[in-house]
Amino acid sequence: MNESLSEHWQTELSLLGAGVSEAVQWAGLVVEHAEGSHIIDTDGTRYLDFMGGAGVNLLGHSDPDYLAALTRQMNSWMIGAHASAARLDALRGLDALLPRSLERIQFYSGGAEAVESAVRLAKSATGKFEVLSFWRGFHGRTAAALAVTGAARTGYGPAMPGTHAAPYAYCYRCPLKTTFPTCGFGCVELARDVLREQSSGALAAVIVEPLQGRAGNVVPPPGYLTAVQELAAEHDALLILDESMTGLGRTGTVLAGEHDAVVGDIVVLGKGLGNGYPVSAVAASTTLMSTGPFANPSASSSSYGGFPLACAAVAAVTTAITHKQLAALARVNGTALLERLKASIPETGIVGDIRGRGLAIGIELVTDTHDRTPLGKQRLRSIFTDLLDAGLLVMVGGNSLRLYPPLTANSDELDHASDILTEVLARHNHATV
């Protein structure tokens, strides 16, 4: 970071509250402009942006149609949640993309708020109060969302009562020390044991990410979501799929649950839903959405939910996903990128696992591939910085690099990113010998 950028950052940090994203702080970028797959700092240096707001950037920066849609709305009407052409367009756009069972949609302003709403809806519809979630998952930092988020509650005291947690199907680090498929989804069997021993018989919901983002884009094996859905059904509980990061094409299908032919009873959408404009949503059936107290007047509303500018953003995103077939494009390009990475980066030394689905890819880094000890923070930061110096900005999670290119990224950009990763990781691997 040059002196002028460093001075800018120090000034911002002297005024900004604590808790800024670690990867954002490591990068230390002061952005002047962004277009497509690139961001340009105030010194004019261009970077391929595969951080993308941790999966927010679906359409690319400054997409012309997206900007035009928001500009039209800003010149028309911005404040209030009254009926509008923008909200109807957003609802119709989502209705055309989502499965038939998800026929009602409520808008919110952020992912955690939508998770809170989804949990309230499950409690309202079932009359029960317990929730099962999974280790290493991430659902937000508000009260209920934090209670169902693994390893993020330290220092905050007791969580919301009635929450249970079990291992996710993280096969690279199986907590049961077994292997798939011979394990027979032992992690789901353990979840059954957890509920049998700990539940009071009042399980309202099971909440799960179809692909765990913050944990390093962990992809469960085929059939896992089906097994989790069956577990929920055994307890007459609702399945909440948190598709905030995975939804709307990121993994190569409109919803990531489609990879297992599973549709959640309740689905949370966020991140890419507004392509940078803060908006999220909860989708469910009419039957579920009609239950009280959730359906009572003002009981499920949000101060900014359904505001016209947010809805204009959603409508622009759904239009692009449909007309440009972005989910299919992410599937094709993501498969090619993953294959290229696996072919050019050997899983030896510090590279433990290369995984992904669509354009959500994780590269897990370890001290060595035999004992799989997570790579330390200092070395992870050194790799992150070298990637940035080579022109590639990525996200991190735990001991993994996380890649979230826009779904509109072209093959040259994806290949260039692959080449940078290959060169930097090879150099760091060589340094361990």
Buried (B, 14 or more C-beta within 10 A) or exposed (E): BEEEBEEBBEEEEEEEEEEEEBBBEBBBBBEEEBBBBBBBBBEEBBBBBBBBBBBBBBBBBEBEEBEEBBEEBEEEBEEEBEEBBBBEBBBEBBBEBBBEBBBBBBBBBBBBBBBBBBBBBBBBBBEBBBBBBBBBBBBBBBEBBBBBBBEBBEEEEEBBEBBBBBBBBBBBBBBEEBEBEEBEBBBBBBBBEBBEEEBEEBBBBBBBBBBBBBBBBBBBBEBBBBBBBBBBEEBEBBBBBBBBBBBBBBBBBBBBBBBBEBBBBBBBBBBBBBBBBBBBBBBBBEEBBEBEEBBEEEEBBBEBBBBBBBBBBBBBBBBBBBEBBBBBBBBEBBBBBBEBBBEBBBBEBBBBBBBBBBBBBBBBBBBEBEEBEBBEEEBBBBBBBBBBEBBBBBBBBBBBBBBBBBBBBBEEBBEBBBBBBBBBBBEBBEEEE
